[in-house]
Amino acid sequence: MKSIRDCFGRLIRLTDERMVHILQHPEMIGMEAEVAYVLQRPAEVRLSRSDRTVQLFYEYYAKTRVGGKWLCAVVKYATDDGFVVTAYFTDRLKPGERLWPKK
């Protein structure tokens, strides 16, 4: 298990089980370090519209196995605990309140 400090200074858990889940998607192979990076230095963070305890961390990668895409790392925050749920590539950012960069 890895512990990563996010851009807000909070400690986030990335378990081996979650990384195995993420790497089941072939386009994510080789992106393990980037999942940690997007938590530390995202281009943007948005609050999920469907679950206010979830935040979406985004960084754009021009060259991936599937072309230019946004890497999205999904983090759920419980009381004094944050953990990565999943990470994936997407064409666009989901709607939601922008939390980072700070306005």
TIZAFI-425204 format. One record per residue: residue number from 1; residue in three letters; chain; x, y, z negated of N, C-alpha, C, CB in turn. Coordinates in nm, 3 decimals. Glycine has a CB too. Layout:
BEGIN
VOZA / k / r / c / nu / nv / nw / cau / cav / caw / cu / cv / cw / cbu / cbv / cbw
VOZA / NUM / ala / A / X / Y / Z / X / Y / Z / X / Y / Z / X / Y / Z
...
//
This chain:
BEGIN
VOZA / k / r / c / nu / nv / nw / cau / cav / caw / cu / cv / cw / cbu / cbv / cbw
VOZA / 1 / met / A / 0.085 / -0.118 / 0.000 / 0.000 / 0.000 / 0.000 / 0.090 / 0.124 / 0.000 / -0.097 / 0.000 / -0.123
VOZA / 2 / lys / A / 0.049 / 0.222 / 0.081 / 0.118 / 0.351 / 0.085 / 0.034 / 0.455 / 0.013 / 0.146 / 0.394 / 0.231
VOZA / 3 / ser / A / 0.103 / 0.548 / -0.050 / 0.037 / 0.665 / -0.106 / 0.090 / 0.786 / -0.029 / 0.063 / 0.679 / -0.262
VOZA / 4 / ile / A / 0.000 / 0.868 / 0.020 / 0.035 / 0.983 / 0.103 / -0.029 / 1.107 / 0.043 / -0.010 / 0.962 / 0.252
VOZA / 5 / arg / A / 0.046 / 1.214 / 0.035 / -0.009 / 1.340 / -0.014 / -0.066 / 1.414 / 0.107 / 0.100 / 1.427 / -0.089
VOZA / 6 / asp / A / -0.195 / 1.446 / 0.105 / -0.257 / 1.513 / 0.219 / -0.224 / 1.663 / 0.221 / -0.409 / 1.493 / 0.217
VOZA / 7 / cys / A / -0.272 / 1.733 / 0.321 / -0.242 / 1.875 / 0.338 / -0.299 / 1.962 / 0.226 / -0.295 / 1.924 / 0.471
VOZA / 8 / phe / A / -0.391 / 1.907 / 0.147 / -0.450 / 1.978 / 0.034 / -0.377 / 1.946 / -0.097 / -0.598 / 1.942 / 0.022
VOZA / 9 / gly / A / -0.279 / 1.855 / -0.091 / -0.204 / 1.816 / -0.210 / -0.262 / 1.697 / -0.284 / -0.195 / 1.930 / -0.302
VOZA / 10 / arg / A / -0.366 / 1.635 / -0.231 / -0.428 / 1.520 / -0.296 / -0.358 / 1.391 / -0.255 / -0.577 / 1.513 / -0.262
VOZA / 11 / leu / A / -0.353 / 1.294 / -0.345 / -0.291 / 1.165 / -0.316 / -0.394 / 1.074 / -0.249 / -0.236 / 1.101 / -0.446
VOZA / 12 / ile / A / -0.356 / 1.017 / -0.134 / -0.444 / 0.931 / -0.055 / -0.383 / 0.792 / -0.050 / -0.466 / 0.989 / 0.089
VOZA / 13 / arg / A / -0.466 / 0.690 / -0.071 / -0.420 / 0.551 / -0.059 / -0.444 / 0.500 / 0.083 / -0.493 / 0.460 / -0.163
VOZA / 14 / leu / A / -0.345 / 0.434 / 0.138 / -0.358 / 0.364 / 0.265 / -0.319 / 0.219 / 0.238 / -0.269 / 0.430 / 0.380
VOZA / 15 / thr / A / -0.417 / 0.133 / 0.221 / -0.391 / -0.006 / 0.183 / -0.347 / -0.088 / 0.304 / -0.515 / -0.069 / 0.118
VOZA / 16 / asp / A / -0.280 / -0.198 / 0.277 / -0.238 / -0.289 / 0.383 / -0.361 / -0.342 / 0.457 / -0.155 / -0.406 / 0.326
VOZA / 17 / glu / A / -0.468 / -0.369 / 0.385 / -0.591 / -0.420 / 0.446 / -0.649 / -0.319 / 0.545 / -0.696 / -0.454 / 0.337
VOZA / 18 / arg / A / -0.647 / -0.191 / 0.509 / -0.700 / -0.088 / 0.600 / -0.610 / -0.073 / 0.722 / -0.713 / 0.047 / 0.527
VOZA / 19 / met / A / -0.478 / -0.085 / 0.703 / -0.386 / -0.074 / 0.818 / -0.407 / -0.192 / 0.912 / -0.239 / -0.069 / 0.770
VOZA / 20 / val / A / -0.429 / -0.311 / 0.859 / -0.459 / -0.426 / 0.945 / -0.586 / -0.397 / 1.025 / -0.476 / -0.556 / 0.861
VOZA / 21 / his / A / -0.687 / -0.343 / 0.958 / -0.813 / -0.307 / 1.026 / -0.787 / -0.207 / 1.140 / -0.914 / -0.247 / 0.925
VOZA / 22 / ile / A / -0.709 / -0.104 / 1.112 / -0.678 / -0.001 / 1.212 / -0.604 / -0.061 / 1.331 / -0.594 / 0.112 / 1.149
VOZA / 23 / leu / A / -0.508 / -0.149 / 1.304 / -0.425 / -0.207 / 1.410 / -0.496 / -0.317 / 1.490 / -0.298 / -0.263 / 1.351
VOZA / 24 / gln / A / -0.617 / -0.351 / 1.454 / -0.696 / -0.444 / 1.536 / -0.734 / -0.380 / 1.669 / -0.822 / -0.488 / 1.461
VOZA / 25 / his / A / -0.727 / -0.248 / 1.675 / -0.752 / -0.176 / 1.799 / -0.618 / -0.162 / 1.871 / -0.818 / -0.035 / 1.772
VOZA / 26 / pro / A / -0.601 / -0.225 / 1.988 / -0.471 / -0.227 / 2.055 / -0.411 / -0.089 / 2.080 / -0.484 / -0.298 / 2.186
VOZA / 27 / glu / A / -0.493 / 0.011 / 2.103 / -0.441 / 0.146 / 2.130 / -0.376 / 0.208 / 2.006 / -0.553 / 0.237 / 2.180
VOZA / 28 / met / A / -0.401 / 0.150 / 1.887 / -0.345 / 0.204 / 1.763 / -0.211 / 0.139 / 1.725 / -0.443 / 0.184 / 1.651
VOZA / 29 / ile / A / -0.172 / 0.033 / 1.796 / -0.044 / -0.032 / 1.767 / 0.070 / 0.067 / 1.790 / -0.025 / -0.160 / 1.855
VOZA / 30 / gly / A / 0.159 / 0.076 / 1.693 / 0.270 / 0.170 / 1.700 / 0.237 / 0.307 / 1.644 / 0.315 / 0.184 / 1.840
VOZA / 31 / met / A / 0.115 / 0.327 / 1.597 / 0.073 / 0.458 / 1.547 / 0.069 / 0.464 / 1.394 / -0.064 / 0.493 / 1.603
VOZA / 32 / glu / A / 0.128 / 0.366 / 1.327 / 0.122 / 0.359 / 1.181 / 0.175 / 0.488 / 1.116 / 0.202 / 0.239 / 1.131
VOZA / 33 / ala / A / 0.290 / 0.535 / 1.160 / 0.348 / 0.656 / 1.102 / 0.262 / 0.779 / 1.133 / 0.491 / 0.678 / 1.155
VOZA / 34 / glu / A / 0.197 / 0.778 / 1.248 / 0.114 / 0.892 / 1.287 / -0.011 / 0.904 / 1.200 / 0.073 / 0.880 / 1.434
VOZA / 35 / val / A / -0.061 / 0.791 / 1.150 / -0.177 / 0.796 / 1.060 / -0.139 / 0.874 / 0.934 / -0.227 / 0.652 / 1.024
VOZA / 36 / ala / A / -0.021 / 0.847 / 0.880 / 0.027 / 0.921 / 0.762 / 0.049 / 1.068 / 0.798 / 0.158 / 0.859 / 0.707
VOZA / 37 / tyr / A / 0.109 / 1.093 / 0.914 / 0.140 / 1.229 / 0.957 / 0.015 / 1.316 / 0.968 / 0.214 / 1.226 / 1.090
VOZA / 38 / val / A / -0.091 / 1.260 / 1.026 / -0.213 / 1.339 / 1.046 / -0.274 / 1.381 / 0.912 / -0.316 / 1.260 / 1.129
VOZA / 39 / leu / A / -0.254 / 1.302 / 0.808 / -0.303 / 1.340 / 0.676 / -0.221 / 1.455 / 0.617 / -0.298 / 1.219 / 0.581
VOZA / 40 / gln / A / -0.092 / 1.456 / 0.646 / -0.003 / 1.557 / 0.591 / -0.005 / 1.688 / 0.669 / 0.138 / 1.504 / 0.587
VOZA / 41 / arg / A / -0.015 / 1.679 / 0.802 / -0.005 / 1.798 / 0.887 / -0.110 / 1.796 / 0.999 / 0.135 / 1.809 / 0.948
VOZA / 42 / pro / A / -0.236 / 1.795 / 0.963 / -0.340 / 1.790 / 1.066 / -0.354 / 1.922 / 1.140 / -0.472 / 1.752 / 1.004
VOZA / 43 / ala / A / -0.403 / 1.913 / 1.262 / -0.441 / 2.034 / 1.335 / -0.571 / 2.088 / 1.277 / -0.456 / 2.005 / 1.487
VOZA / 44 / glu / A / -0.657 / 1.995 / 1.234 / -0.787 / 2.036 / 1.180 / -0.840 / 1.927 / 1.088 / -0.888 / 2.066 / 1.294
VOZA / 45 / val / A / -0.916 / 1.968 / 0.987 / -0.987 / 1.876 / 0.898 / -1.132 / 1.922 / 0.894 / -0.924 / 1.872 / 0.753
VOZA / 46 / arg / A / -1.222 / 1.827 / 0.910 / -1.365 / 1.859 / 0.905 / -1.436 / 1.771 / 0.802 / -1.430 / 1.841 / 1.043
VOZA / 47 / leu / A / -1.540 / 1.826 / 0.744 / -1.624 / 1.754 / 0.650 / -1.727 / 1.675 / 0.730 / -1.693 / 1.851 / 0.550
VOZA / 48 / ser / A / -1.742 / 1.548 / 0.696 / -1.841 / 1.464 / 0.764 / -1.981 / 1.519 / 0.740 / -1.832 / 1.317 / 0.717
VOZA / 49 / arg / A / -2.062 / 1.520 / 0.843 / -2.201 / 1.566 / 0.829 / -2.290 / 1.460 / 0.768 / -2.256 / 1.608 / 0.964
VOZA / 50 / ser / A / -2.248 / 1.333 / 0.777 / -2.332 / 1.225 / 0.725 / -2.295 / 1.182 / 0.583 / -2.322 / 1.107 / 0.817
VOZA / 51 / asp / A / -2.173 / 1.217 / 0.537 / -2.129 / 1.178 / 0.404 / -2.035 / 1.286 / 0.351 / -2.059 / 1.037 / 0.406
VOZA / 52 / arg / A / -2.080 / 1.364 / 0.256 / -2.001 / 1.477 / 0.206 / -1.878 / 1.435 / 0.127 / -2.087 / 1.566 / 0.120
VOZA / 53 / thr / A / -1.861 / 1.305 / 0.102 / -1.739 / 1.257 / 0.035 / -1.634 / 1.213 / 0.137 / -1.773 / 1.140 / -0.059
VOZA / 54 / val / A / -1.663 / 1.231 / 0.266 / -1.572 / 1.189 / 0.373 / -1.520 / 1.312 / 0.448 / -1.644 / 1.091 / 0.471
VOZA / 55 / gln / A / -1.389 / 1.309 / 0.475 / -1.326 / 1.414 / 0.555 / -1.254 / 1.350 / 0.672 / -1.229 / 1.498 / 0.469
VOZA / 56 / leu / A / -1.254 / 1.420 / 0.786 / -1.195 / 1.372 / 0.910 / -1.073 / 1.457 / 0.942 / -1.299 / 1.376 / 1.026
VOZA / 57 / phe / A / -0.956 / 1.394 / 0.947 / -0.829 / 1.461 / 0.975 / -0.793 / 1.438 / 1.121 / -0.715 / 1.409 / 0.880
VOZA / 58 / tyr / A / -0.764 / 1.546 / 1.195 / -0.739 / 1.536 / 1.339 / -0.603 / 1.591 / 1.379 / -0.848 / 1.608 / 1.414
VOZA / 59 / glu / A / -0.542 / 1.524 / 1.477 / -0.421 / 1.574 / 1.544 / -0.430 / 1.527 / 1.689 / -0.287 / 1.522 / 1.473
VOZA / 60 / tyr / A / -0.391 / 1.614 / 1.781 / -0.398 / 1.580 / 1.924 / -0.267 / 1.520 / 1.971 / -0.433 / 1.705 / 2.008
VOZA / 61 / tyr / A / -0.277 / 1.412 / 2.048 / -0.161 / 1.345 / 2.109 / -0.183 / 1.342 / 2.260 / -0.140 / 1.200 / 2.051
VOZA / 62 / ala / A / -0.096 / 1.410 / 2.333 / -0.111 / 1.421 / 2.478 / -0.083 / 1.288 / 2.548 / -0.017 / 1.528 / 2.532
VOZA / 63 / lys / A / 0.006 / 1.207 / 2.489 / 0.043 / 1.080 / 2.553 / 0.019 / 0.965 / 2.456 / 0.191 / 1.083 / 2.598
VOZA / 64 / thr / A / -0.084 / 0.887 / 2.484 / -0.112 / 0.765 / 2.409 / -0.136 / 0.654 / 2.510 / -0.236 / 0.783 / 2.313
VOZA / 65 / arg / A / -0.159 / 0.536 / 2.463 / -0.189 / 0.423 / 2.553 / -0.318 / 0.445 / 2.631 / -0.199 / 0.293 / 2.473
VOZA / 66 / val / A / -0.402 / 0.534 / 2.581 / -0.532 / 0.560 / 2.644 / -0.546 / 0.704 / 2.691 / -0.645 / 0.527 / 2.546
VOZA / 67 / gly / A / -0.432 / 0.771 / 2.717 / -0.433 / 0.909 / 2.765 / -0.433 / 1.008 / 2.650 / -0.554 / 0.933 / 2.853
VOZA / 68 / gly / A / -0.454 / 1.133 / 2.683 / -0.458 / 1.239 / 2.582 / -0.581 / 1.226 / 2.494 / -0.455 / 1.377 / 2.648
VOZA / 69 / lys / A / -0.559 / 1.212 / 2.364 / -0.670 / 1.190 / 2.270 / -0.638 / 1.255 / 2.135 / -0.697 / 1.038 / 2.250
VOZA / 70 / trp / A / -0.743 / 1.275 / 2.059 / -0.731 / 1.316 / 1.920 / -0.720 / 1.190 / 1.834 / -0.852 / 1.404 / 1.876
VOZA / 71 / leu / A / -0.624 / 1.189 / 1.742 / -0.619 / 1.084 / 1.640 / -0.702 / 1.134 / 1.523 / -0.471 / 1.051 / 1.597
VOZA / 72 / cys / A / -0.796 / 1.053 / 1.479 / -0.882 / 1.088 / 1.366 / -0.857 / 0.988 / 1.254 / -1.033 / 1.088 / 1.408
VOZA / 73 / ala / A / -0.817 / 1.038 / 1.138 / -0.803 / 0.955 / 1.018 / -0.920 / 0.991 / 0.926 / -0.663 / 0.978 / 0.946
VOZA / 74 / val / A / -0.995 / 0.891 / 0.886 / -1.115 / 0.910 / 0.805 / -1.080 / 0.878 / 0.659 / -1.233 / 0.820 / 0.855
VOZA / 75 / val / A / -1.102 / 0.976 / 0.571 / -1.069 / 0.960 / 0.430 / -1.194 / 0.980 / 0.345 / -0.957 / 1.059 / 0.388
VOZA / 76 / lys / A / -1.215 / 0.887 / 0.253 / -1.326 / 0.897 / 0.158 / -1.269 / 0.936 / 0.023 / -1.407 / 0.762 / 0.149
VOZA / 77 / tyr / A / -1.332 / 1.034 / -0.040 / -1.289 / 1.082 / -0.170 / -1.393 / 1.047 / -0.275 / -1.264 / 1.236 / -0.167
VOZA / 78 / ala / A / -1.351 / 0.964 / -0.370 / -1.433 / 0.939 / -0.488 / -1.370 / 1.023 / -0.600 / -1.439 / 0.782 / -0.526
VOZA / 79 / thr / A / -1.424 / 1.018 / -0.717 / -1.369 / 1.095 / -0.827 / -1.223 / 1.057 / -0.849 / -1.450 / 1.073 / -0.956
VOZA / 80 / asp / A / -1.133 / 1.153 / -0.832 / -0.989 / 1.134 / -0.851 / -0.931 / 1.020 / -0.769 / -0.960 / 1.110 / -0.997
VOZA / 81 / asp / A / -0.990 / 0.988 / -0.654 / -0.939 / 0.880 / -0.570 / -0.973 / 0.909 / -0.425 / -0.997 / 0.743 / -0.614
VOZA / 82 / gly / A / -0.872 / 0.906 / -0.340 / -0.894 / 0.922 / -0.197 / -0.831 / 0.804 / -0.126 / -0.835 / 1.056 / -0.145
VOZA / 83 / phe / A / -0.900 / 0.753 / -0.025 / -0.845 / 0.639 / 0.048 / -0.885 / 0.645 / 0.195 / -0.892 / 0.508 / -0.014
VOZA / 84 / val / A / -0.796 / 0.595 / 0.280 / -0.821 / 0.590 / 0.424 / -0.921 / 0.479 / 0.451 / -0.689 / 0.568 / 0.504
VOZA / 85 / val / A / -1.028 / 0.512 / 0.522 / -1.129 / 0.415 / 0.562 / -1.089 / 0.353 / 0.695 / -1.269 / 0.480 / 0.572
VOZA / 86 / thr / A / -1.052 / 0.440 / 0.791 / -1.012 / 0.394 / 0.923 / -0.940 / 0.507 / 0.996 / -1.136 / 0.347 / 1.005
VOZA / 87 / ala / A / -0.888 / 0.476 / 1.113 / -0.829 / 0.576 / 1.201 / -0.852 / 0.528 / 1.344 / -0.674 / 0.598 / 1.171
VOZA / 88 / tyr / A / -0.873 / 0.623 / 1.434 / -0.904 / 0.587 / 1.572 / -0.876 / 0.706 / 1.663 / -1.052 / 0.543 / 1.586
VOZA / 89 / phe / A / -0.869 / 0.680 / 1.793 / -0.858 / 0.786 / 1.892 / -0.996 / 0.826 / 1.940 / -0.770 / 0.741 / 2.010
VOZA / 90 / thr / A / -1.011 / 0.955 / 1.971 / -1.138 / 1.007 / 2.020 / -1.113 / 1.119 / 2.120 / -1.225 / 1.056 / 1.902
VOZA / 91 / asp / A / -1.211 / 1.144 / 2.205 / -1.200 / 1.250 / 2.303 / -1.227 / 1.388 / 2.245 / -1.295 / 1.225 / 2.416
VOZA / 92 / arg / A / -1.308 / 1.393 / 2.139 / -1.345 / 1.523 / 2.083 / -1.366 / 1.514 / 1.933 / -1.472 / 1.577 / 2.150
VOZA / 93 / leu / A / -1.357 / 1.629 / 1.869 / -1.378 / 1.638 / 1.725 / -1.527 / 1.631 / 1.696 / -1.317 / 1.768 / 1.667
VOZA / 94 / lys / A / -1.562 / 1.563 / 1.588 / -1.703 / 1.554 / 1.548 / -1.746 / 1.688 / 1.488 / -1.725 / 1.439 / 1.446
VOZA / 95 / pro / A / -1.875 / 1.719 / 1.501 / -1.922 / 1.842 / 1.438 / -1.914 / 1.830 / 1.286 / -2.068 / 1.873 / 1.481
VOZA / 96 / gly / A / -1.894 / 1.940 / 1.221 / -1.888 / 1.943 / 1.075 / -1.814 / 2.068 / 1.030 / -1.818 / 1.816 / 1.021
VOZA / 97 / glu / A / -1.831 / 2.101 / 0.905 / -1.766 / 2.220 / 0.849 / -1.615 / 2.204 / 0.857 / -1.812 / 2.243 / 0.703
VOZA / 98 / arg / A / -1.548 / 2.306 / 0.908 / -1.402 / 2.304 / 0.918 / -1.343 / 2.340 / 0.782 / -1.352 / 2.402 / 1.029
VOZA / 99 / leu / A / -1.257 / 2.250 / 0.731 / -1.192 / 2.272 / 0.602 / -1.047 / 2.314 / 0.616 / -1.200 / 2.148 / 0.519
VOZA / 100 / trp / A / -0.987 / 2.280 / 0.729 / -0.844 / 2.309 / 0.756 / -0.831 / 2.334 / 0.904 / -0.749 / 2.191 / 0.711
VOZA / 101 / pro / A / -0.757 / 2.430 / 0.952 / -0.687 / 2.524 / 0.866 / -0.784 / 2.611 / 0.790 / -0.592 / 2.611 / 0.948
VOZA / 102 / lys / A / -0.738 / 2.658 / 0.677 / -0.824 / 2.739 / 0.592 / -0.862 / 2.866 / 0.664 / -0.755 / 2.772 / 0.458
VOZA / 103 / lys / A / -0.987 / 2.905 / 0.651 / -1.040 / 3.023 / 0.719 / -0.993 / 3.151 / 0.654 / -1.191 / 3.020 / 0.723
//
